[in-house]
């Protein structure tokens, strides 16, 4: 509810196996137990704790991000992209949002420092989150 963001909640999950760096061999390696271990941890999840309006176009969404066996609190600067009636279902309103954040993968036990030392993979991972939310009238 754009008028009551504090009463809203955002929960999403990402299939860990869906990682795509546009390099098949690297993606397959990232799915192994050495990095994301997708057979044991198939989902990356986010559950909001609080949502506040920062300005007309941005919401601060603080919540718990779980990757593998590690949960950490993060804050997303969620940018509002627009809202409209669903052309396929007039009883729904659709809103779009996006956020970018950078995480240190080692904080989530994704890989080890040996790859950083080798100069193969850095510690920081840039993440783009795009959300389409639906509200029934």
N, C-alpha and C positions, 0 to 999 in steps of 0.2 A: 504494500500500500504506500504510494508515494507521499501521502499525507501523514503517515504514521510509520516511518521506517523502523522505529524501535520495536514495533510489534511484528515486524516481518522476520523471516528466517530464510537463509540460503543454505542448502545442502546439495553437494554434487559429488560425483565419483567419476574417476577416469580409469578406464581399463589400462593397466600398466603395459600390457602387450601392444597397445596402440601407438607406442612411441615411434616417431618417424623423423629421422634426421636426413632423409633422402639418400641414405647409404645403407643398403641391405645388410652387409656384413657387420657394420658397426651396430645397427639396430638389433641384430640377432645377439651380438655380444652384450649389449646393454640389457637384454631380457634375461640373461643368465644369472645364476646365484652370485656371481662376482659383482653385479651391479643391482638391478631392480628385483631379481629373483621372482619373476612373475608367476612361477608355478606355486610358490608359497604365499606371495603377496600380490594377488591378482588386481587389487584396486588401490588407487590413491584417492583419499577422501578429504573433503573439506566440510566442516559444520560451523556455521556462524554462531557467535556468542552475542554480538551486538552490531547494530547497524545505525549509523548516524549520518545526517546530511552534512557534508562539508561545504558545499555551495550549490548553485543551481544545476550543475552538471556532474557532480561527484558525490559519492557516498563512501564513507569509511566503514569497511566491513571487517571486523576482527573475529577470528575464529581459529579452530583447531585444524591444522593440516597434518594428515597422517600419510607418511611414505614408509613403506616396509613396516618396521616395528617401532618407529619413532613418531611421536606426535608433538608438534610445536605450535605455539600460538603465532599467527601472522596477521598482518593487517593489509587488506587489499584496498587500493584506491580505485573504486569501481566507477568508471565513467559512463554516464547515461548517454546512450546513442539515439534514443527516440522511442516513441510509443504510438501504436495505431491499432485500429480494429483489425481482427483477423479476417482477411477476405474470404477464407474458407469456412469460418464459423463466427457469425456476427455477435454471438454471445460471449466472445472472448476478446480480451485486449492483450496485445503482445508488446513487450518492452525489450529492448536490446541494451546490453552492457558489455564493457570490456575492461580488463585490468592487465597490467604488466608487473611482474615482480622478478627479482633475482634471488635465488637461494644458493647457499653453499651445500652442495650435494653430500659432502662429508658429514654435515650435521644430521643427515638422515641415513647414514650408513650405506650410501650408494657409492660403491667402489671404495678404493683406498687411496692414500696419498702417493702410492708408487707410480700411478699414472700421471700425476702432477709432476713428480720428479723427472719422469721420462719425457715430459713435454708433449704427451699424447692427448690428455684430457685435462681441462682446467677444473678448478673447484666450483666456480660459479656456473649456474644454469639459469638462463633467461626463460621465463615462462609467460605465455600469452594465454589469458583466460577470456573466452567469449561466452556470454550467456544470453539465451533467449528465454524470457520468463512469460508465463501465460497466466492471466487472471480471468476467472469466470465472472461475468457481470451479475 
